[in-house]
């Protein structure tokens, strides 16, 4: 089982600061297996609970839940760590194909 160890929003190494811009909602993730990378969650922010996160200030309220060990928001939204890891892995594979 994958667990989110830490996240560094926007690529900076300071916890709990999210990079959100007109072009996306980015978060940098690090997992217990060493996998890490930045992902844009903009395309995933659909549906009633996630639509609130389209607001930059709300998105920036992300935190790691100590029990779930994944990124969560005060409104109850969260993403499964396996899903987040798949986004990081997919981005790394695409990056390798472009090289």
RADA-V732351 format. One record per pair of residues at least 4 apart in sequence whose C-alpha atoms are under 7 Angstrom apart, sorted by sequence separation. I is the first residue (numbers start at 1). J is the second residue. D is the distance in whole Angstrom. If there is no record, write none. Layout:
# RADA-V732351
I&J&D + I&J&D
This chain:
# RADA-V732351
8&12&6 + 20&24&6 + 21&25&6 + 30&34&7 + 31&35&5 + 41&45&7 + 46&50&5 + 47&51&6 + 55&59&6 + 56&60&6 + 57&61&7 + 65&69&5 + 72&76&7 + 73&77&5 + 79&83&7 + 80&84&6 + 81&85&6 + 82&86&6 + 83&87&6 + 84&88&6 + 85&89&6 + 86&90&6 + 87&91&6 + 88&92&6 + 89&93&6 + 90&94&6 + 91&95&6 + 92&96&6 + 93&97&6 + 94&98&6 + 95&99&6 + 8&13&5 + 20&25&4 + 30&35&6 + 31&36&6 + 45&50&5 + 46&51&5 + 53&58&5 + 54&59&7 + 64&69&6 + 65&70&6 + 72&77&6 + 73&78&6 + 79&84&7 + 8&14&6 + 19&25&6 + 20&26&6 + 30&36&4 + 45&51&5 + 52&58&7 + 53&59&5 + 64&70&5 + 65&71&6 + 72&78&4 + 8&15&6 + 9&16&7 + 19&26&5 + 29&36&5 + 30&37&7 + 64&71&5 + 65&72&6 + 71&78&6 + 7&15&7 + 9&17&5 + 10&18&6 + 18&26&7 + 19&27&7 + 29&37&6 + 45&53&7 + 63&71&6 + 64&72&6 + 71&79&6 + 9&18&4 + 10&19&4 + 18&27&6 + 28&37&5 + 29&38&6 + 45&54&6 + 62&71&6 + 63&72&5 + 70&79&7 + 9&19&6 + 28&38&4 + 62&72&6 + 63&73&6 + 70&80&7 + 27&38&6 + 28&39&6 + 62&73&5 + 70&81&6 + 26&38&7 + 27&39&6 + 61&73&6 + 26&39&6 + 27&40&7 + 26&40&4 + 25&40&5 + 26&41&6 + 10&26&6 + 24&40&6 + 25&41&5 + 9&26&7 + 10&27&5 + 11&28&6 + 25&42&5 + 9&27&4 + 10&28&6 + 24&42&5 + 8&27&6 + 9&28&5 + 7&27&7 + 8&28&5 + 7&28&5 + 8&29&6 + 7&29&4 + 6&29&6 + 7&30&6 + 6&30&5 + 5&30&6 + 6&31&7 + 4&30&6 + 5&31&5 + 4&31&5 + 5&32&6 + 11&38&7 + 50&77&6 + 3&31&6 + 4&32&6 + 49&77&6 + 2&31&7 + 3&32&6 + 2&32&7 + 20&56&6 + 18&60&5 + 17&60&6 + 16&62&7 + 16&63&6 + 39&87&7 + 39&88&6 + 38&88&7 + 37&88&6 + 36&88&7 + 4&69&5 + 3&69&6 + 4&70&5 + 3&70&7 + 4&81&6 + 3&81&6 + 2&81&6 + 2&82&6
